[in-house]
Amino acid sequence: MKINKSLSILAICGFILLLNSSPTFAAKWRENYFPNTELTTHNNTKVNFYSDLLRDKVVLINFIFTRCQNVCPMETARLVALQRKLGDRVGKDIFFYSISIDPEYDTPERLNEYAKQYQIGPGWLFLTGKKDEIDELRTKLGLSIDDLVISDDGQLDHNLSLIIGNEATGRWMKRSPYEDTAVLAAMIGDWLHNWQSPSSQQLASYDQAPKLDEESHGKYLYRTRCATCHSYSDSDEMLGPNLSGVTERRKEAWLRRWLKEPDIMLEEDPVAIAMLKQYNGVRMPNFQLSDTDIDSLMLFMKEQDSQ
Ligand code: HEC
């Protein structure tokens, strides 16, 4: 696990949170607070939100919808990376729940399809239910936004946050799925468990922490936007293609257009459509990259290929 500066700052915040949590605070949050809403899982099983999914557990909860084309695939891909990082603890002492905000469309069958598409592991449930009850859950979890409208093309910028918490201790935090997966893994894996489970790697001293490199804009964009789904090695199992050699196998104009409007190319470009099939229907998101961003990414990818 990469330990860096932000991790140590967050560790201090973690301590402060630990000191602040009192039993009365915790009690407020428990069954009197959370509704016991009936939901249906992607395996078509009925569950109750509080008693089956939440009570005494450490959980991560977000809201998604399967028709969403840009934001949710990225968010789900990030959580796939987080789940892989946490390994078999997910399903044992950590649980992931993704609840549909488009429940009439997202039937258990559609959610099952989505879960398969992203190759999600055990311990992660996709859930649907009654629209008004799900809206109430979002409000209770502090993840609601006003006037949510989903257009047919799934272009909705919905609330990009998730909540992680330990139901028994009443410690809850709202996080962004774009956060470094190592930091999120440390929060949910260690802090929310009051450091009871051993961390996967401990440094004897901060002198051993890796130094932060000077990084180019292209490398920064790759690390924060692309590395969730891509890598330059065949040994990593990723949701998108291995990018090594991509600047040789594709023409520059094709690559530039792909970075600018993958959503359009996925509708009309035969190469893109063939890749979509090969990659399980996972759609590369349109990041609304500027021309400068695209220049920087092109440079980064060319540098990788010339090494
Ligand atoms: C949510 C996962 C995801 C993210 C994030 C993502 N991609 Fe992709 N990418 C894919 C998938 C999947 C494909 C294959 C086509 C498809 O199914 O959309 C792809 C295809 C590509 C290709 C073409 C590969 C080839 O062999 O022709 C390039 C280049 C690429 N992505 C670059 C990027 C860059 C640069 C970023 C960051 C700005 C990025 N991707 C972010 C999923 C992702």
Boltz pocket constraint, residues with backbone or C-beta under 6 A from the ligand:
constraints:
  - pocket:
      binder: B
      contacts: [[A, 73], [A, 74], [A, 77], [A, 221], [A, 222], [A, 225], [A, 226], [A, 227], [A, 228], [A, 229], [A, 230], [A, 239], [A, 240], [A, 241], [A, 242], [A, 243], [A, 246], [A, 250], [A, 255], [A, 258], [A, 259], [A, 266], [A, 272], [A, 275], [A, 276], [A, 277], [A, 279], [A, 281], [A, 282], [A, 283], [A, 284], [A, 285], [A, 287], [A, 297]]
      max_distance: 6.0
